Amino acid sequence: MTKKFLKLCTISLLVLSSCNKDDIQQEEIIIEASKQDPLSAQEVVGKIDGSFSQKGSFKWDKADNHMLWSALKNGNNVCSIGFGDSKNDFDRKKSTNATEYQNQILNIIRKYEGKETEKFLLGTDPYLNQLDVIIEKQETVIALRKNKFIRYMEPADFRYFSYKNPYQRSDSESSSGCGLGSETIASTDYTTITPNAKLPWAFGRHNIPSAWSYSTGKGVTIGVVDTGASTANTLLNASFNNGYSSGRTVQRYGVYVDSIWPWSTTTDGVNDKCGHGTSMSSVATAPRNDKGQPVGVAYNSNLIAYRAASNVVLDGYHEQNGVKNAFTGLANNSSVRIISMSMGHIFSVGKIEDGVKYAYSKGKLIFCAGGTSTSFTSFVGVIFPAWMPEAVAVTGIKEASTYQACDVCHTGSKIDFTIMMERTSGNKIPVNSYYDAQGDYVGGSSVATATTAGIAALVWAKNPTWTRDQVLAKMRQTSHLYPNKHPEFGYGMPNALLAVQ
């Protein structure tokens, strides 16, 4: 009896030893000879462009393991991983298996990369089921993608636009919406209203001045996710409460890290170094001032301006990470009702998608630009994240009796609203410049988006107990083309007066 017992114990120990050994050993992955070397950056770009040509879109989850690994190799080996039980299992707090899945991911990477966690883990998001890691081996990519709990794996620092146009600076004014200059506003593009503010010509086309008799946006906070807001223009700083604007607040946050190194964590502050974010903050919330400068749509709304990126083309790890962090920050701010973002990419970014969904789950009304063409994105329709169902997509049209897209504006079936923002003269909408006591013009789907966000603030301030869906429904029902949604221009031009009555 004793011998049998000892024999059983010995067998059991051997089985346990075998199981533990298998648990720490990695599965042997054979990579065919033709895929052992990575594609060049230009070859990856070519495959992305081929997808756009054939399908009209591109998604990293449709790329094979070799292409994904090649993109990682050409992007500092930085990989963004989203995990969960389903595509909508993005909220870490609500996810039952978040810790288990994250640990499994880290274990797999440790095994195949042969490194300890601190050598490859860049960071884990505190609110989302998402983390950023350094992956060097193709075997690691293959092993990870076999797991059903991984929602997406994407190269987090593959700079598509930089590789596609290596001789064009990604931060140039022509390609990224940046510019700190000012321009004299033509007298035909505004009227002067009390107490001495410039009323942009386009506001009248949407009955915004008439809507001010009912609402000026008081009590509503708009979050602008962009390049920040100028600290040099007093109307967006100490004089934010000036003229007919009073009792409101302006706050700034900086979540953009200006570094080529993905492991850098120090942000470059809250100040706008591009100018684009200043223009968006101005058209949405600039005070009805006595300084002779342009007024914003919701001139009594609060403003929270995020410096989330260096320019409007979200083509890099720190820009995409900054936008994600801006959305989660605004999502967790109970005072924020509206988020406006006039930036994007031509294909989806998983971590930004998670951030948008997270903000939407918190009841935020999110407006995103439908797209403004650069020299190398004119082949794309409505851009990301405007095409997401959680976002309200906006574009711009010309001053005309019929709907005509502005010269650089994208259109398509995902568009919800259009704003008239381009005159027959070619001039756009007057805004406050980056510098004090100066004006400027801004156009494209960017200004259209911020304008629409301002109109939404007027509606919500008039009806403070309404939900996001009620505000959006009212805006749609009072827009020019409702109830017939146009295949390119959505419900058309919103009518601010009807929306607040």
Backbone torsions as a table, in degrees:
resi	resn	phi	psi	omega
1	MET	NA	-43.7	-179.8
2	THR	-64.4	-40.8	179.6
3	LYS	-63.6	-40.0	178.6
4	LYS	-64.2	-40.6	-179.2
5	PHE	-64.1	-44.6	179.2
6	LEU	-63.5	-36.5	179.2
7	LYS	-65.7	-41.0	177.9
8	LEU	-64.5	-41.4	179.5
9	CYS	-62.6	-41.9	-179.8
10	THR	-63.1	-43.9	178.1
11	ILE	-61.5	-43.4	-179.7
12	SER	-61.5	-43.1	179.7
13	LEU	-64.4	-38.7	178.2
14	LEU	-64.1	-41.1	178.6
15	VAL	-63.5	-46.8	179.6
16	LEU	-61.9	-41.7	179.1
17	SER	-62.2	-41.4	179.2
18	SER	-63.9	-42.7	-179.5
19	CYS	-64.1	-44.0	-179.5
20	ASN	-64.0	-38.1	179.2
21	LYS	-64.8	-43.5	178.6
22	ASP	-64.5	-32.3	-176.3
23	ASP	-66.4	-31.5	-177.1
24	ILE	-98.7	-10.7	178.6
25	GLN	-85.4	141.9	178.6
26	GLN	-86.8	149.4	176.5
27	GLU	-69.9	137.1	178.7
28	GLU	-73.9	124.5	-179.7
29	ILE	-114.3	123.0	-179.0
30	ILE	-98.0	125.0	178.7
31	ILE	-109.2	124.5	-177.8
32	GLU	-62.1	151.7	-171.9
33	ALA	-56.9	-36.5	-176.2
34	SER	-69.8	-12.9	-177.4
35	LYS	-118.9	18.1	-179.4
36	GLN	-82.7	-19.4	176.1
37	ASP	-106.7	141.9	-178.4
38	PRO	-73.5	153.5	171.4
39	LEU	-68.3	155.7	173.8
40	SER	-74.2	163.9	178.9
41	ALA	-59.0	-40.8	-179.7
42	GLN	-66.4	-33.7	177.1
43	GLU	-67.9	-38.3	176.1
44	VAL	-63.9	-44.4	177.4
45	VAL	-58.8	-40.9	179.0
46	GLY	-61.1	-39.2	177.8
47	LYS	-69.0	-37.3	176.5
48	ILE	-63.7	-46.7	179.3
49	ASP	-63.6	-34.8	177.4
50	GLY	-63.6	-37.2	177.1
51	SER	-65.7	-41.6	177.1
52	PHE	-62.6	-39.5	-178.7
53	SER	-67.2	-40.1	-175.5
54	GLN	-86.8	-38.4	-172.5
55	LYS	-114.8	-14.3	-177.2
56	GLY	81.7	6.6	-178.7
57	SER	-160.6	170.9	175.2
58	PHE	-145.8	138.5	175.8
59	LYS	-136.6	137.2	-178.7
60	TRP	-64.0	-28.1	-178.9
61	ASP	-70.2	-11.7	176.6
62	LYS	-93.6	-9.6	178.3
63	ALA	-75.8	144.7	178.0
64	ASP	-76.3	171.4	-175.7
65	ASN	-59.6	-38.6	-177.9
66	HIS	-67.0	-41.6	179.2
67	MET	-66.8	-42.3	179.3
68	LEU	-63.2	-46.1	178.4
69	TRP	-61.5	-40.4	178.9
70	SER	-61.8	-41.0	177.8
71	ALA	-64.7	-37.8	176.0
72	LEU	-62.4	-45.0	-178.8
73	LYS	-62.3	-30.5	179.5
74	ASN	-93.3	10.2	-179.6
75	GLY	-137.4	48.5	177.5
76	ASN	59.9	17.8	178.2
77	ASN	62.9	19.8	-176.6
78	VAL	-88.3	127.2	-177.9
79	CYS	-123.3	132.7	175.0
80	SER	-101.5	128.1	-177.8
81	ILE	-123.8	127.4	172.6
82	GLY	-108.4	139.1	-176.2
83	PHE	-135.7	163.7	-179.1
84	GLY	153.1	176.0	-177.4
85	ASP	-79.9	-18.4	179.1
86	SER	-154.7	175.0	-177.9
87	LYS	-65.5	-20.4	179.4
88	ASN	-102.9	11.6	176.8
89	ASP	-91.3	70.2	-174.1
90	PHE	-107.6	-19.9	-175.1
91	ASP	-86.5	111.4	-175.8
92	ARG	-58.0	-38.2	-177.5
93	LYS	-67.7	-30.7	-177.7
94	LYS	-94.9	-5.4	-175.7
95	SER	-88.9	127.1	-176.8
96	THR	-77.8	-24.0	-174.0
97	ASN	-115.6	15.9	-174.3
98	ALA	-56.3	-49.7	-177.4
99	THR	-63.8	-42.8	-180.0
100	GLU	-62.4	-46.3	-178.2
101	TYR	-66.2	-40.9	179.5
102	GLN	-62.6	-43.2	179.1
103	ASN	-64.0	-38.0	177.8
104	GLN	-63.7	-41.1	178.6
105	ILE	-62.2	-46.9	-179.3
106	LEU	-64.2	-37.3	178.1
107	ASN	-63.3	-43.9	-179.7
108	ILE	-63.1	-44.1	-179.3
109	ILE	-65.2	-40.9	177.9
110	ARG	-57.5	-43.5	-177.3
111	LYS	-65.8	-49.7	-172.4
112	TYR	-82.6	-29.7	177.6
113	GLU	-85.5	-23.0	-179.0
114	GLY	70.3	34.3	-178.5
115	LYS	-133.0	155.5	173.6
116	GLU	-77.0	157.7	-172.4
117	THR	-53.6	-43.2	-175.9
118	GLU	-65.5	-13.6	179.6
119	LYS	-86.0	-16.8	-177.3
120	PHE	-128.9	-14.4	-177.4
121	LEU	-86.9	116.9	177.2
122	LEU	-84.6	-35.6	179.4
123	GLY	171.3	155.6	174.2
124	THR	-119.0	139.6	-178.5
125	ASP	-77.7	133.2	-178.0
126	PRO	-73.5	-17.2	-176.2
127	TYR	-113.6	-24.6	-174.9
128	LEU	-113.9	155.3	172.9
129	ASN	-80.4	74.1	-173.0
130	GLN	-153.7	142.4	175.7
131	LEU	-147.0	159.3	178.9
132	ASP	-118.2	132.8	-176.6
133	VAL	-138.2	163.7	172.5
134	ILE	-99.3	121.6	178.5
135	ILE	-124.2	124.2	-178.1
136	GLU	-107.7	-26.1	-172.6
137	LYS	-102.9	139.5	178.4
138	GLN	-65.6	-32.4	179.0
139	GLU	-59.8	-35.3	179.2
140	THR	-66.0	-41.7	178.0
141	VAL	-59.7	-47.0	-178.1
142	ILE	-63.2	-44.4	-178.2
143	ALA	-64.3	-41.5	-178.9
144	LEU	-67.6	-41.0	-175.4
145	ARG	-70.6	-7.8	176.8
146	LYS	-79.3	-11.4	-174.7
147	ASN	-92.4	127.8	-176.6
148	LYS	-69.7	-18.6	-177.6
149	PHE	-84.0	-1.2	175.8
150	ILE	-90.8	115.4	-177.3
151	ARG	-76.9	-38.2	177.2
152	TYR	-157.8	151.9	169.5
153	MET	-132.0	124.1	-175.2
154	GLU	-139.8	146.9	171.5
155	PRO	-68.5	123.0	-173.0
156	ALA	-91.1	-7.1	-178.5
157	ASP	-139.1	26.3	174.0
158	PHE	-83.4	111.6	-172.0
159	ARG	-91.7	87.0	-175.8
160	TYR	-54.2	-50.4	-175.2
161	PHE	-66.9	-37.5	178.9
162	SER	-64.7	-39.8	179.6
163	TYR	-75.2	-32.5	-179.0
164	LYS	-71.9	-35.5	-179.2
165	ASN	-129.6	71.9	-174.1
166	PRO	-64.3	-17.9	-178.1
167	TYR	-99.4	3.2	178.4
168	GLN	-114.1	118.9	-179.6
169	ARG	-59.7	131.0	-177.9
170	SER	-68.1	-18.9	-178.8
171	ASP	-102.9	13.6	-180.0
172	SER	-69.2	152.8	-176.7
173	GLU	-61.4	-35.7	-174.9
174	SER	-69.1	-25.5	-173.9
175	SER	-107.5	-16.0	-169.6
176	SER	-127.1	4.3	177.7
177	GLY	78.5	8.9	-177.5
178	CYS	-88.9	157.4	177.1
179	GLY	161.3	125.2	-177.6
180	LEU	-101.3	10.2	-178.3
181	GLY	-78.5	175.8	176.7
182	SER	-128.9	168.5	-177.8
183	GLU	-148.0	142.8	177.2
184	THR	-69.1	126.3	-179.3
185	ILE	-82.0	122.4	-179.5
186	ALA	-63.5	141.5	-177.6
187	SER	-62.1	-22.6	179.3
188	THR	-79.0	-8.2	-175.7
189	ASP	-102.4	9.3	177.1
190	TYR	-160.1	162.8	167.9
191	THR	-124.5	150.0	-179.9
192	THR	-89.0	129.4	178.9
193	ILE	-123.1	160.4	179.4
194	THR	-63.4	145.2	3.5
195	PRO	-87.7	-5.2	171.7
196	ASN	160.0	47.8	-177.5
197	ALA	-107.7	153.2	175.4
198	LYS	-87.9	124.4	175.6
199	LEU	-95.4	111.0	-179.0
200	PRO	-58.4	140.5	-177.8
201	TRP	-53.6	-37.1	-173.7
202	ALA	-68.6	-25.6	-177.1
203	PHE	-61.4	-37.1	179.4
204	GLY	-65.3	-30.2	-179.8
205	ARG	-66.6	-18.4	-179.1
206	HIS	-115.6	13.8	177.8
207	ASN	56.5	33.4	179.1
208	ILE	-68.6	-45.5	179.3
209	PRO	-58.5	-38.2	178.5
210	SER	-68.8	-32.1	180.0
211	ALA	-67.2	-25.3	-178.2
212	TRP	-65.2	-16.9	175.4
213	SER	-68.8	-20.2	-178.5
214	TYR	-108.0	-31.3	-174.9
215	SER	-159.7	141.4	175.4
216	THR	-122.6	9.8	177.4
217	GLY	90.9	7.0	-175.2
218	LYS	-61.6	134.6	177.8
219	GLY	89.9	-7.1	-179.4
220	VAL	-105.6	137.4	178.6
221	THR	-108.4	127.2	176.6
222	ILE	-104.5	128.1	173.5
223	GLY	-99.3	124.5	179.5
224	VAL	-108.1	114.3	178.2
225	VAL	-95.3	109.5	-173.4
226	ASP	-161.0	-142.8	-178.0
227	THR	-95.8	11.4	-178.9
228	GLY	103.3	-172.3	176.7
229	ALA	-133.3	142.7	-176.3
230	SER	-58.2	137.8	171.5
231	THR	-96.1	1.8	-178.3
232	ALA	-98.9	-11.2	179.9
233	ASN	-101.7	115.3	-174.1
234	THR	-64.2	-25.7	-178.9
235	LEU	-69.9	-15.9	174.6
236	LEU	-108.3	13.7	-179.4
237	ASN	-135.8	-112.3	-174.5
238	ALA	-62.9	-28.6	-179.2
239	SER	-102.0	24.3	177.1
240	PHE	-61.1	-31.9	170.5
241	ASN	-100.3	91.1	-177.4
242	ASN	-142.4	148.0	178.9
243	GLY	64.4	-122.2	-179.4
244	TYR	-89.6	6.1	177.8
245	SER	-101.7	127.5	-176.4
246	SER	-154.8	158.8	173.4
247	GLY	65.2	28.7	-178.5
248	ARG	-126.8	170.5	-174.7
249	THR	-125.4	152.8	171.4
250	VAL	-128.3	130.3	179.4
251	GLN	-128.6	150.7	179.6
252	ARG	-129.0	143.2	175.0
253	TYR	-135.6	143.0	176.9
254	GLY	-118.0	116.8	-179.8
255	VAL	-123.8	10.8	-179.5
256	TYR	-96.7	131.1	177.5
257	VAL	-102.8	114.6	-177.8
258	ASP	-88.9	83.2	-177.7
259	SER	-154.7	148.4	175.3
260	ILE	-82.2	-11.3	-177.0
261	TRP	-95.1	121.5	-176.7
262	PRO	-64.8	-23.1	-178.6
263	TRP	-83.6	-5.0	176.1
264	SER	-69.3	144.5	-176.4
265	THR	-128.6	-4.9	-177.0
266	THR	-84.5	121.2	-179.2
267	THR	-77.0	161.7	-178.7
268	ASP	-96.8	18.8	174.0
269	GLY	97.9	-169.1	-173.7
270	VAL	-102.5	-14.8	-174.0
271	ASN	-71.4	139.5	176.6
272	ASP	-74.6	119.6	178.1
273	LYS	-105.4	7.6	-177.6
274	CYS	-114.0	-43.9	-178.2
275	GLY	106.3	-24.5	-176.6
276	HIS	-65.0	-45.9	-179.5
277	GLY	-63.5	-34.3	176.6
278	THR	-61.7	-44.1	179.0
279	SER	-62.0	-41.8	-179.2
280	MET	-67.3	-41.5	177.8
281	SER	-64.3	-36.2	-179.2
282	SER	-66.7	-51.2	-175.4
283	VAL	-66.4	-27.4	-179.9
284	ALA	-82.3	-40.9	-166.9
285	THR	-138.2	5.8	-177.8
286	ALA	-55.6	143.1	-176.5
287	PRO	-66.5	152.7	170.8
288	ARG	-80.0	87.2	-161.8
289	ASN	-94.4	169.5	175.5
290	ASP	-108.3	21.3	-176.6
291	LYS	-101.8	3.1	-179.3
292	GLY	76.0	25.6	-178.2
293	GLN	-115.7	162.8	-177.0
294	PRO	-61.0	142.3	177.5
295	VAL	-94.4	152.8	176.3
296	GLY	-92.3	167.3	-177.3
297	VAL	-63.0	-52.7	-178.5
298	ALA	-105.2	75.4	-169.1
299	TYR	-75.4	-0.5	173.0
300	ASN	-119.5	13.1	176.3
301	SER	-83.3	155.6	172.3
302	ASN	-79.4	155.8	-179.3
303	LEU	-128.5	133.8	167.2
304	ILE	-122.3	113.1	-176.7
305	ALA	-105.3	125.0	178.1
306	TYR	-104.5	128.2	166.5
307	ARG	-88.0	100.8	-174.5
308	ALA	-109.6	-15.7	-176.8
309	ALA	-155.7	167.6	-179.8
310	SER	-84.7	-26.9	177.6
311	ASN	-155.4	-174.2	-171.0
312	VAL	-83.7	-10.9	180.0
313	VAL	-93.8	106.8	-171.6
314	LEU	-82.3	74.7	-169.3
315	ASP	-117.8	59.5	178.1
316	GLY	172.9	163.3	-174.4
317	TYR	-58.0	-51.8	-173.4
318	HIS	-70.7	-31.5	176.4
319	GLU	-69.4	-46.2	-179.7
320	GLN	-66.7	-37.0	177.1
321	ASN	-67.6	-39.8	179.3
322	GLY	-62.3	-42.4	179.2
323	VAL	-65.1	-42.7	177.1
324	LYS	-57.9	-46.4	-178.5
325	ASN	-67.4	-32.3	176.7
326	ALA	-66.0	-42.6	-179.4
327	PHE	-66.6	-41.4	179.1
328	THR	-69.5	-34.7	177.5
329	GLY	-64.3	-44.5	178.1
330	LEU	-69.5	-35.2	178.6
331	ALA	-60.1	-38.8	-176.6
332	ASN	-87.4	2.6	176.8
333	ASN	-97.4	108.4	-173.5
334	SER	-66.2	-18.4	-179.3
335	SER	-79.0	-18.4	-176.3
336	VAL	-82.4	130.0	175.3
337	ARG	-112.4	-31.4	-173.7
338	ILE	-125.3	137.3	174.2
339	ILE	-121.5	131.1	178.7
340	SER	-121.7	126.2	177.0
341	MET	-133.6	120.7	-179.9
342	SER	-109.9	47.4	177.3
343	MET	-136.7	169.5	177.7
344	GLY	174.3	-165.8	-178.4
345	HIS	-145.0	164.5	-179.2
346	ILE	-85.6	-13.3	171.6
347	PHE	-136.2	165.6	-170.5
348	SER	-70.7	151.0	175.7
349	VAL	-123.6	115.5	-171.8
350	GLY	-55.2	-44.9	-176.2
351	LYS	-68.3	-34.3	175.7
352	ILE	-70.5	-40.2	176.7
353	GLU	-57.7	-42.5	176.9
354	ASP	-62.3	-42.7	-179.9
355	GLY	-62.2	-42.2	178.2
356	VAL	-63.9	-45.6	179.4
357	LYS	-62.5	-38.0	179.9
358	TYR	-64.3	-45.1	178.4
359	ALA	-64.7	-40.2	178.6
360	TYR	-62.7	-38.8	-179.9
361	SER	-65.7	-17.8	178.3
362	LYS	-94.6	8.7	175.2
363	GLY	87.9	11.6	-178.6
364	LYS	-78.0	145.0	174.5
365	LEU	-95.6	116.0	-169.1
366	ILE	-112.1	121.8	176.2
367	PHE	-109.4	132.1	-179.9
368	CYS	-132.1	145.8	-179.2
369	ALA	-69.8	133.6	-179.7
370	GLY	-70.3	-18.1	176.9
371	GLY	128.5	137.3	174.9
372	THR	-125.8	123.6	-172.4
373	SER	-64.2	139.6	163.3
374	THR	-108.5	-173.8	-178.7
375	SER	-66.6	-13.2	-176.6
376	PHE	-130.8	18.9	175.2
377	THR	-127.9	11.2	-176.5
378	SER	-67.4	-15.6	-179.3
379	PHE	-82.6	-3.8	-175.3
380	VAL	-100.3	145.1	175.4
381	GLY	-82.1	-134.3	178.1
382	VAL	-64.9	132.6	-173.4
383	ILE	-90.4	172.1	175.0
384	PHE	-84.6	141.9	2.1
385	PRO	-93.0	12.4	-177.4
386	ALA	-59.4	-28.2	-178.1
387	TRP	-75.8	-11.5	-178.8
388	MET	-65.4	145.4	178.4
389	PRO	-64.6	-21.4	179.2
390	GLU	-80.5	-10.9	-177.6
391	ALA	-107.7	152.4	174.4
392	VAL	-103.9	115.0	-174.3
393	ALA	-89.2	136.8	-176.4
394	VAL	-131.4	144.6	174.5
395	THR	-138.1	177.2	-176.5
396	GLY	-115.7	151.9	178.4
397	ILE	-130.5	166.2	-179.8
398	LYS	-83.8	162.7	174.6
399	GLU	-75.9	102.6	-176.2
400	ALA	-162.4	166.7	179.9
401	SER	-78.6	-18.0	176.5
402	THR	-120.1	161.9	-178.0
403	TYR	-75.8	118.4	177.3
404	GLN	-134.1	122.4	-179.8
405	ALA	-59.6	144.8	175.4
406	CYS	-61.4	163.5	-171.9
407	ASP	-58.0	-26.0	-176.4
408	VAL	-121.5	11.0	-173.4
409	CYS	-92.4	139.6	176.7
410	HIS	-87.8	146.9	177.7
411	THR	-132.4	172.1	178.5
412	GLY	157.3	179.1	-173.2
413	SER	-67.2	-18.2	-179.7
414	LYS	-82.8	-10.8	-178.7
415	ILE	-68.8	136.4	177.1
416	ASP	-102.8	-43.9	-176.1
417	PHE	-134.9	157.2	174.8
418	THR	-129.7	143.9	178.4
419	ILE	-119.6	131.5	175.6
420	MET	-74.2	116.1	-173.6
421	MET	-139.3	2.4	-179.5
422	GLU	-127.7	118.7	-178.0
423	ARG	-78.1	164.7	175.4
424	THR	-63.0	-25.9	176.5
425	SER	-73.9	-13.9	-176.2
426	GLY	97.6	-12.8	178.9
427	ASN	-70.0	150.5	-177.9
428	LYS	-105.8	-147.7	-176.4
429	ILE	-93.5	128.7	177.6
430	PRO	-67.4	137.0	177.4
431	VAL	-140.5	173.1	173.0
432	ASN	-74.6	140.9	179.0
433	SER	-78.1	172.1	175.7
434	TYR	-61.0	-37.0	-177.5
435	TYR	-96.8	158.0	-174.2
436	ASP	-66.2	144.5	173.8
437	ALA	61.4	28.0	178.2
438	GLN	-133.0	152.3	179.4
439	GLY	-112.7	173.3	179.8
440	ASP	-159.6	171.2	173.3
441	TYR	-112.8	146.6	174.3
442	VAL	-142.8	144.1	-175.6
443	GLY	-138.2	-157.3	178.9
444	GLY	74.9	-173.9	177.9
445	SER	-69.3	-16.7	178.8
446	SER	-61.6	-56.1	-178.2
447	VAL	-67.4	-30.8	177.6
448	ALA	-62.8	-38.9	-179.0
449	THR	-67.6	-48.8	-179.5
450	ALA	-64.4	-34.7	176.4
451	THR	-63.5	-44.4	-179.8
452	THR	-65.8	-37.5	176.1
453	ALA	-61.4	-38.4	176.9
454	GLY	-64.1	-40.8	177.6
455	ILE	-63.1	-41.4	177.8
456	ALA	-59.8	-37.4	178.2
457	ALA	-64.3	-36.8	176.5
458	LEU	-62.3	-43.5	-179.0
459	VAL	-65.8	-45.0	-176.7
460	TRP	-69.4	-35.7	177.7
461	ALA	-66.2	-34.3	177.8
462	LYS	-71.1	-29.4	-177.6
463	ASN	-129.1	70.8	-171.4
464	PRO	-64.2	-19.5	-179.5
465	THR	-90.0	-3.5	-178.3
466	TRP	-71.7	157.6	172.8
467	THR	-89.3	170.1	175.3
468	ARG	-55.5	-43.8	-176.3
469	ASP	-66.6	-33.5	177.2
470	GLN	-68.6	-40.7	177.5
471	VAL	-62.5	-46.8	-179.1
472	LEU	-64.3	-40.8	179.6
473	ALA	-62.4	-42.1	179.6
474	LYS	-64.3	-40.5	178.5
475	MET	-64.1	-41.1	179.4
476	ARG	-67.3	-45.7	-176.3
477	GLN	-64.3	-23.0	-178.6
478	THR	-106.0	10.6	176.7
479	SER	-85.2	161.6	-167.5
480	HIS	-59.8	-39.6	-173.3
481	LEU	-97.1	-4.5	-178.1
482	TYR	-61.2	140.1	8.7
483	PRO	-93.6	7.0	-177.6
484	ASN	-93.0	110.4	-179.4
485	LYS	-81.2	122.5	-178.9
486	HIS	-73.9	141.8	-178.0
487	PRO	-65.8	-17.0	179.7
488	GLU	-116.0	-29.0	-170.6
489	PHE	-120.4	12.7	175.6
490	GLY	61.4	-135.4	179.6
491	TYR	-87.7	7.2	174.0
492	GLY	81.4	-151.0	-173.4
493	MET	-81.0	123.4	176.2
494	PRO	-69.4	143.7	178.8
495	ASN	-108.5	102.6	-173.6
496	ALA	-62.0	-37.4	-178.8
497	LEU	-63.0	-50.2	179.4
498	LEU	-63.8	-33.3	-177.1
499	ALA	-69.7	-25.1	-178.7
500	VAL	-101.8	-5.0	-179.1
501	GLN	-82.4	NA	NA
